[in-house]
Amino acid sequence: MLGCMARLLAYLLLIVVAAFALLALVWLVGQILTGVGLFLAGAAGVLGRTLLFLLLAALLGGVAYFLASAYRRS
């Protein structure tokens, strides 16, 4: 009878440890996904500002080219 109770307690302890391990795994996956999300949001912000800079540089370069060609000697 005592061996049966010890086995039952061992199984119960195993279930509790497995539950804590899975909970820790879920927490770790959440932390990793949060980090990846922050990285992607930051990268999107940097790329968006870079795109705006390139568009503005192309626009101002086109204006400068147009003005330079308007005043050149023909």
PyMOL CGO cylinders between C-alpha atoms (Angstrom):
from pymol import cmd
from pymol.cgo import CYLINDER

trace = [
    CYLINDER, 0.00, 0.00, 0.00, 2.85, 2.37, 0.81, 0.3, 1, 1, 1, 1, 1, 1,
    CYLINDER, 2.85, 2.37, 0.81, 4.52, 1.71, -2.55, 0.3, 1, 1, 1, 1, 1, 1,
    CYLINDER, 4.52, 1.71, -2.55, 1.29, 2.52, -4.37, 0.3, 1, 1, 1, 1, 1, 1,
    CYLINDER, 1.29, 2.52, -4.37, 0.97, 5.83, -2.50, 0.3, 1, 1, 1, 1, 1, 1,
    CYLINDER, 0.97, 5.83, -2.50, 4.61, 6.72, -3.21, 0.3, 1, 1, 1, 1, 1, 1,
    CYLINDER, 4.61, 6.72, -3.21, 4.09, 5.98, -6.88, 0.3, 1, 1, 1, 1, 1, 1,
    CYLINDER, 4.09, 5.98, -6.88, 0.97, 8.16, -6.90, 0.3, 1, 1, 1, 1, 1, 1,
    CYLINDER, 0.97, 8.16, -6.90, 2.86, 11.03, -5.26, 0.3, 1, 1, 1, 1, 1, 1,
    CYLINDER, 2.86, 11.03, -5.26, 5.73, 10.61, -7.72, 0.3, 1, 1, 1, 1, 1, 1,
    CYLINDER, 5.73, 10.61, -7.72, 3.32, 10.81, -10.66, 0.3, 1, 1, 1, 1, 1, 1,
    CYLINDER, 3.32, 10.81, -10.66, 1.64, 13.85, -9.14, 0.3, 1, 1, 1, 1, 1, 1,
    CYLINDER, 1.64, 13.85, -9.14, 5.04, 15.52, -8.67, 0.3, 1, 1, 1, 1, 1, 1,
    CYLINDER, 5.04, 15.52, -8.67, 5.93, 14.65, -12.26, 0.3, 1, 1, 1, 1, 1, 1,
    CYLINDER, 5.93, 14.65, -12.26, 2.73, 16.27, -13.53, 0.3, 1, 1, 1, 1, 1, 1,
    CYLINDER, 2.73, 16.27, -13.53, 3.38, 19.43, -11.49, 0.3, 1, 1, 1, 1, 1, 1,
    CYLINDER, 3.38, 19.43, -11.49, 6.99, 19.68, -12.72, 0.3, 1, 1, 1, 1, 1, 1,
    CYLINDER, 6.99, 19.68, -12.72, 5.87, 19.11, -16.33, 0.3, 1, 1, 1, 1, 1, 1,
    CYLINDER, 5.87, 19.11, -16.33, 3.23, 21.84, -15.96, 0.3, 1, 1, 1, 1, 1, 1,
    CYLINDER, 3.23, 21.84, -15.96, 5.82, 24.30, -14.63, 0.3, 1, 1, 1, 1, 1, 1,
    CYLINDER, 5.82, 24.30, -14.63, 8.22, 23.38, -17.43, 0.3, 1, 1, 1, 1, 1, 1,
    CYLINDER, 8.22, 23.38, -17.43, 5.56, 23.96, -20.08, 0.3, 1, 1, 1, 1, 1, 1,
    CYLINDER, 5.56, 23.96, -20.08, 4.58, 27.25, -18.45, 0.3, 1, 1, 1, 1, 1, 1,
    CYLINDER, 4.58, 27.25, -18.45, 8.23, 28.34, -18.53, 0.3, 1, 1, 1, 1, 1, 1,
    CYLINDER, 8.23, 28.34, -18.53, 8.43, 27.32, -22.18, 0.3, 1, 1, 1, 1, 1, 1,
    CYLINDER, 8.43, 27.32, -22.18, 5.33, 29.37, -23.03, 0.3, 1, 1, 1, 1, 1, 1,
    CYLINDER, 5.33, 29.37, -23.03, 6.81, 32.35, -21.17, 0.3, 1, 1, 1, 1, 1, 1,
    CYLINDER, 6.81, 32.35, -21.17, 10.11, 31.98, -23.04, 0.3, 1, 1, 1, 1, 1, 1,
    CYLINDER, 10.11, 31.98, -23.04, 8.36, 31.80, -26.42, 0.3, 1, 1, 1, 1, 1, 1,
    CYLINDER, 8.36, 31.80, -26.42, 6.42, 34.94, -25.49, 0.3, 1, 1, 1, 1, 1, 1,
    CYLINDER, 6.42, 34.94, -25.49, 9.61, 36.78, -24.60, 0.3, 1, 1, 1, 1, 1, 1,
    CYLINDER, 9.61, 36.78, -24.60, 11.24, 35.73, -27.88, 0.3, 1, 1, 1, 1, 1, 1,
    CYLINDER, 11.24, 35.73, -27.88, 8.23, 36.79, -29.94, 0.3, 1, 1, 1, 1, 1, 1,
    CYLINDER, 8.23, 36.79, -29.94, 8.12, 40.12, -28.12, 0.3, 1, 1, 1, 1, 1, 1,
    CYLINDER, 8.12, 40.12, -28.12, 11.77, 40.72, -28.96, 0.3, 1, 1, 1, 1, 1, 1,
    CYLINDER, 11.77, 40.72, -28.96, 11.23, 39.77, -32.59, 0.3, 1, 1, 1, 1, 1, 1,
    CYLINDER, 11.23, 39.77, -32.59, 8.22, 42.08, -32.77, 0.3, 1, 1, 1, 1, 1, 1,
    CYLINDER, 8.22, 42.08, -32.77, 10.18, 44.99, -31.34, 0.3, 1, 1, 1, 1, 1, 1,
    CYLINDER, 10.18, 44.99, -31.34, 12.99, 44.35, -33.79, 0.3, 1, 1, 1, 1, 1, 1,
    CYLINDER, 12.99, 44.35, -33.79, 10.61, 44.23, -36.75, 0.3, 1, 1, 1, 1, 1, 1,
    CYLINDER, 10.61, 44.23, -36.75, 8.82, 47.40, -35.64, 0.3, 1, 1, 1, 1, 1, 1,
    CYLINDER, 8.82, 47.40, -35.64, 12.14, 49.21, -35.28, 0.3, 1, 1, 1, 1, 1, 1,
    CYLINDER, 12.14, 49.21, -35.28, 13.36, 47.95, -38.64, 0.3, 1, 1, 1, 1, 1, 1,
    CYLINDER, 13.36, 47.95, -38.64, 10.12, 49.05, -40.29, 0.3, 1, 1, 1, 1, 1, 1,
    CYLINDER, 10.12, 49.05, -40.29, 10.53, 52.52, -38.79, 0.3, 1, 1, 1, 1, 1, 1,
    CYLINDER, 10.53, 52.52, -38.79, 14.11, 52.80, -40.00, 0.3, 1, 1, 1, 1, 1, 1,
    CYLINDER, 14.11, 52.80, -40.00, 13.22, 51.57, -43.49, 0.3, 1, 1, 1, 1, 1, 1,
    CYLINDER, 13.22, 51.57, -43.49, 10.25, 53.93, -43.67, 0.3, 1, 1, 1, 1, 1, 1,
    CYLINDER, 10.25, 53.93, -43.67, 12.37, 56.93, -42.77, 0.3, 1, 1, 1, 1, 1, 1,
    CYLINDER, 12.37, 56.93, -42.77, 15.04, 55.81, -45.23, 0.3, 1, 1, 1, 1, 1, 1,
    CYLINDER, 15.04, 55.81, -45.23, 12.41, 55.59, -47.97, 0.3, 1, 1, 1, 1, 1, 1,
    CYLINDER, 12.41, 55.59, -47.97, 11.19, 59.10, -47.18, 0.3, 1, 1, 1, 1, 1, 1,
    CYLINDER, 11.19, 59.10, -47.18, 14.77, 60.38, -47.26, 0.3, 1, 1, 1, 1, 1, 1,
    CYLINDER, 14.77, 60.38, -47.26, 15.40, 58.74, -50.64, 0.3, 1, 1, 1, 1, 1, 1,
    CYLINDER, 15.40, 58.74, -50.64, 12.19, 60.16, -52.10, 0.3, 1, 1, 1, 1, 1, 1,
    CYLINDER, 12.19, 60.16, -52.10, 13.04, 63.64, -50.83, 0.3, 1, 1, 1, 1, 1, 1,
    CYLINDER, 13.04, 63.64, -50.83, 16.62, 63.35, -52.13, 0.3, 1, 1, 1, 1, 1, 1,
    CYLINDER, 16.62, 63.35, -52.13, 15.36, 62.23, -55.55, 0.3, 1, 1, 1, 1, 1, 1,
    CYLINDER, 15.36, 62.23, -55.55, 12.86, 65.07, -55.67, 0.3, 1, 1, 1, 1, 1, 1,
    CYLINDER, 12.86, 65.07, -55.67, 15.42, 67.70, -54.70, 0.3, 1, 1, 1, 1, 1, 1,
    CYLINDER, 15.42, 67.70, -54.70, 17.97, 66.19, -57.08, 0.3, 1, 1, 1, 1, 1, 1,
    CYLINDER, 17.97, 66.19, -57.08, 15.43, 66.39, -59.90, 0.3, 1, 1, 1, 1, 1, 1,
    CYLINDER, 15.43, 66.39, -59.90, 14.68, 70.01, -59.06, 0.3, 1, 1, 1, 1, 1, 1,
    CYLINDER, 14.68, 70.01, -59.06, 18.40, 70.82, -59.00, 0.3, 1, 1, 1, 1, 1, 1,
    CYLINDER, 18.40, 70.82, -59.00, 18.91, 69.06, -62.35, 0.3, 1, 1, 1, 1, 1, 1,
    CYLINDER, 18.91, 69.06, -62.35, 15.98, 70.93, -63.87, 0.3, 1, 1, 1, 1, 1, 1,
    CYLINDER, 15.98, 70.93, -63.87, 17.22, 74.29, -62.62, 0.3, 1, 1, 1, 1, 1, 1,
    CYLINDER, 17.22, 74.29, -62.62, 20.78, 73.58, -63.74, 0.3, 1, 1, 1, 1, 1, 1,
    CYLINDER, 20.78, 73.58, -63.74, 19.60, 72.58, -67.22, 0.3, 1, 1, 1, 1, 1, 1,
    CYLINDER, 19.60, 72.58, -67.22, 17.42, 75.68, -67.45, 0.3, 1, 1, 1, 1, 1, 1,
    CYLINDER, 17.42, 75.68, -67.45, 20.39, 78.00, -66.97, 0.3, 1, 1, 1, 1, 1, 1,
    CYLINDER, 20.39, 78.00, -66.97, 23.01, 76.20, -69.04, 0.3, 1, 1, 1, 1, 1, 1,
    CYLINDER, 23.01, 76.20, -69.04, 24.29, 77.64, -72.28, 0.3, 1, 1, 1, 1, 1, 1,
    CYLINDER, 24.29, 77.64, -72.28, 22.95, 76.10, -75.40, 0.3, 1, 1, 1, 1, 1, 1,
]
cmd.load_cgo(trace, "trace")
